[in-house]
Amino acid sequence: MTNCIRITVSKTAGSVPREAGTQMLVWADRTEGTIGGGTLEWDAMTEARRMLTEGRDRFSRTIPLGPALGQCCGGSVTLTWEKAESLTEPNKRPLWIYGAGHVGRAIVHATAPLPDFDITWVDTDASRFPETETTTLVAKDPVTAVKHAPDNAEHLILTYSHDIDLTLCHAILSRRFASAGLIGSATKWARFKSRLAALGHSPASISRIACPIGDPGLGKHPAAIALGVATAMISPQNRAIKDHAG
């Protein structure tokens, strides 16, 4: 017997606390997840527990946040309450990260908690990985892993070797991919563009790789680079790795 209600933000308009698809579970004595919004969430939880008491299975309502709840967001949300045992698994974006050094670790630390990404982390040595729930892949030659990535994968190249980085860029450009980013300076990227052109890649194809990655204005600390990369990747305007170098 289901003793839990799943609340889903099924539609939004204007300024709202969370995007459509956000969910939470409500039991009589606990919750999991959040739909945000303070009063909105509190009232939604109250309705869910009322449904459990009354034995109702499903309910939907559109709520104008300003007039109905006095919230300053100004938009509206449509919530759906339904009996369920679990949250719906979101459609995650495959993110392949090559390199488990300081920057690789920082980027995984920043992106792994986000619901957006399904991360595959590649390195040459298992001992370089910290304890993590992220999928790790040990490959003596990381380029051999590229062929296993799905066509819609986003790639981040962060290895300890320029030679490996170049080979990875070549392999990724030789197949389908959603986006790619390479750590490095403008000088490194100028050298790589020349070498990738010599390998037969067109300027338009090469330009799909973002280098440098992150936001230079935040600094070069691994955590700062990771913050810039993660922010660019989850930005609604970007949905991919952003090249801040121009």
Buried (B, 14 or more C-beta within 10 A) or exposed (E): EEEBBBBBBBBBBEEBBBEEBBBBBBEEEEBEBEBBBEEBBEBBBEBBBEBBEEEBEEBEEEBBBBEBBEBEBEBBBBBBBBBBEEBEEEEEBBBBBBBBBBBBBBBBBBBBEBBBBBBBBBBBEEEBBEEBEBEBBBBEEBBEBBEEBEEEBBBBBBBEEEEBBBBBBBBBBBEEBBBBBBBBEEEBBEBBBEBBEEBEBEEEEBEBBBBBBBBBEBEEEBBBBBBBBBBBBBEEEEBBBBBBBE
